[in-house]
Amino acid sequence: MPNRRLPILLLAAAALGTAACADRQIQNNQGYIADEELANSVQPGVDNKESVEKALGRPTLASKWDNNVWYYISRNTRQLAFARPVPATQRVLIIRFAPDGSVAAVDRRGLEQVADLTPNSDKTPTLGRESTLLEDLFGNIGTVGAAPGGGGPPQ
């Protein structure tokens, strides 16, 4: 009798353990933690680089091609156990400065800018002949050591 109950108890424990983990999501915050009130206080024509840095802090990154563009990037992701993280929200605050250092424009972007890049497959496409493992192993038999011009081994 006790031997029959053990598999049932183990199955029930496994089912409970799986159910407990099923709705556990890992949430992660990355980048700049935005304070909307401070971000909304940045006004074109009123603020400059110094006042923006005092209000929002240093930017996440400055444009490589133009030092007059600053980016404040924040992203929240969620994932289940060992799955890939999926972006839940993303905010990008783009501040463009005029040549004199005053704020020229403030733009906001969101999750619509996230691109999902997936690889083509597990196999990299290549040009040329496809050979099997056996062809790779035994394909050079008879060609290794042969002299050009059909000459035989030295005597």
C-alpha positions, -999 to +999 in steps of 0.1 A: +000+000+000+027+026+009+045+019-024+014+029-044+011+063-027+047+074-032+045+080-071+012+098-066+027+120-039+058+127-060+036+136-090+015+160-069+046+177-054+061+181-089+028+196-102+026+221-072+063+231-078+057+237-115+025+257-108+043+278-082+071+288-107+047+293-136+036+328-127+070+340-113+083+367-135+117+383-132+115+421-138+145+441-145+150+479-148+179+490-170+193+525-177+181+559-165+153+559-140+132+587-153+114+612-131+086+624-154+082+657-136+119+666-140+119+654-177+089+676-184+106+706-168+132+707-196+121+735-220+135+744-254+149+779-255+149+781-216+174+755-205+210+748-215+234+719-211+243+728-175+207+732-163+197+699-180+226+681-164+217+695-130+180+685-134+184+650-150+220+641-144+245+629-169+230+614-201+230+577-207+249+585-239+258+614-261+257+611-299+290+600-314+284+622-345+270+653-327+279+663-291+248+684-291+224+654-288+219+636-255+200+604-248+184+593-215+174+557-220+154+535-196+140+500-202+120+476-181+121+439-191+103+408-178+111+372-183+101+337-171+127+315-155+153+308-182+135+325-212+148+356-230+139+389-214+111+407-232+109+445-231+078+457-212+084+494-215+111+516-229+116+553-227+141+573-247+144+611-239+163+628-267+175+664-260+190+683-289+210+714-282+217+745-304+253+754-311+252+780-283+243+752-258+206+760-253+180+733-256+166+733-292+142+703-289+131+675-266+118+643-282+104+612-266+104+577-280+090+545-266+087+508-272+077+513-309+115+518-316+125+483-303+134+460-331+133+422-326+163+406-344+162+369-348+189+349-365+181+331-398+186+296-384+211+274-366+231+271-398+251+298-414+245+299-452+277+297-472+285+296-509+302+266-523+299+228-522+282+211-493+300+179-482+291+153-457+313+142-428+325+111-447+334+132-477+354+155-455+372+126-438+380+104-468+379+130-496+416+136-497+427+099-498+450+095-528+455+132-533+478+139-504+514+135-514+508+132-551+533+153-571+521+178-596+523+165-632+516+129-623+550+119-611+553+090-588+572+088-555+609+097-556+633+068-562 
